Amino acid sequence: MHQRGSKTSISSAAKRAYWWGVVPVAALVGASAVWGLATVARGPAGFVPFVHNPTLARLAVGALSVALVAIALGLLYRSRAAWWALMALNALGHLWYALGCLFDPGLDKLFAESELLSLYPPELLEVARQFLFFLLLLLGIVFTIVIYFATRAAFRFDRSPAQ
């Protein structure tokens, strides 16, 4: 057994954060990667903000899915680089999609193709765009904060004298 406070011992808080924070987050990230790869394998990638070429959209989703697999594996191995990559990807990804909901003309095409949404006036669709923008920003902020506090002990960011 290692002495308490040695560099190789892991605190019970870090173990709890790993099993109850990092492992579920890594599982969700891995599931998201599998979903992305399945999407790329079946055909068009769907709505990717500011990317209007279907081939480039598939490449973007495929590359992001491969990156998510690497991040999920890195999280399971307690890699701080993977943890920071997840934080950045989460925050920037939500911002990218939020800006896409507000400014990308490709969303107008999706709205126009929807039978249900074509029944509503354009002013209401603009309100829907703004709602999606603020919802995605809020979710990005909340998810990043929750993941940060749920997993930070596993990566030993709070260095106290007892450690």
N, C-alpha and C positions, 0 to 999 in steps of 0.2 A: 504494500500500500504506500501511496505517496503521502508525504506530509501535507497538512493543510497549509495552503499558501505557496506551495511549490508551483513552478510554471507548468508542470505536466498534469496537475490535478484539475478536475473540472468541477465547479461548484454545482450544487443541486439546482440552483436557479438557472444555471446555464443548461443543465440537462433537461429541466422542465421546458425551458424556452425552445430547446432543440426539438423535443418530441411533440410539444403542443403548439409550437409556432412555426419552426422551420420546415419540419416534415410535411405538415398540411399545405403550407405555401408552396413547397417544392412539388407536391402532388398536383396542386392546381395549375402551376406553371407547366408541368409536364403534360397534363391533360389538355391545356390550351395549345401546346405544341403539337400534340397528336391531332387535335381538331384542325389546326392550321394545315398540317401536312395532308390530312384527309380532304380538306377543301381544295388544296392545290391538285391533288390526284384526280378529283372528280371533274374538274373543269374550271369555269370562271371563278375568280376569287371574291366576287361581290364588291361592296363599296370600299375602296381604298382612297382616302382623301388625296386630292391633287394628282392622282395617277389615273389617267384616262385610257391608257393602252392596256388591254387585257393581259398581254404577255408580261409586261412589266409589273402589273398588279400581282400576277401569279408568282413571279420571281421575288417580289417584295414579301409576300406572305410566306413563301417557302424559306427565304433567308431568315425572316423573323422567327419562324418555327424552329429552324436549326439552332438559332441563337437561344431560344427558350429552352431547348433540350440541354444545351451547354450550361445555361444558368441553373436549371433544376438540378443537374448533376453536381455543379459547383456548390449549390446550397447544401446538398446532402453531405458533401465533404467539408463543410464549414469554410468555404472560401470567401474571404472578405471582398475580393474583386467581384465575385458573382453576386454577393449581397448588394454592393454598390451599383452593379449593372442592373439588377432588378429594380432598385429604387429609381434610378435614372430612367429606365425603360418604362416603368409604370407612370411616372410623372410626365415624361415627355410624350408617351403614347397617348395618354388621355388628353394632353394639350393639343397634339396633332389632330386627333379625331374631333375635338371640340372646335378647333379652328376650321376643320373641314366641314363640319355641320353648319358653320356660320358663313363661310366664304366660298366653298367649292360649288361650282355650277353643276357638277355631276349629281349632287343631291337633288337638284331640281328635276333632273331626268328620272331619278328613282321615284320622286313624288308624282311626276306626271304619269309614270307607268302603273302606279298603284290605282286600282279602280276605286277604292274607298276614298283615298286622299284627293282624287280628281274631282270629287263632289264638293269640296270645300273651297272657299274663296282664297285667292293668293295671300291676302293679309293674314289669314289664319295660319297658312303654311309658314309665313315669316315668323309668326309667334312660335310655331312648333320648332323652327330652326333655332331660335333664341333659347327656347326651353331646353333643347338637346345640348346646346352649347354650355349653358350654366349647369345642367345636370352632369355632363361629362367632366367639367372642371371640378365640381363638388365631389364626385366619385373619385376622381384622381387624387385630390387632396386627402380625402378621408381614407382611401385604401393605402396610400403611401404612409400616412401617419400610423394607421393601425398595424400595417406590416412592420414598420420601424419599431414600434414599442413592443410588439409581440415577439420579435426575433432578435432584438439587439443584445440581450443577455447571452445568447448562444454564441455571439461573435465577440463577446467580452469588450464592449465599448465603454462600459462604465468601470473604469479602473479605480478601485478603492484600495486603500492601504492593506486591507486584509487579503487581497488576492495576490 
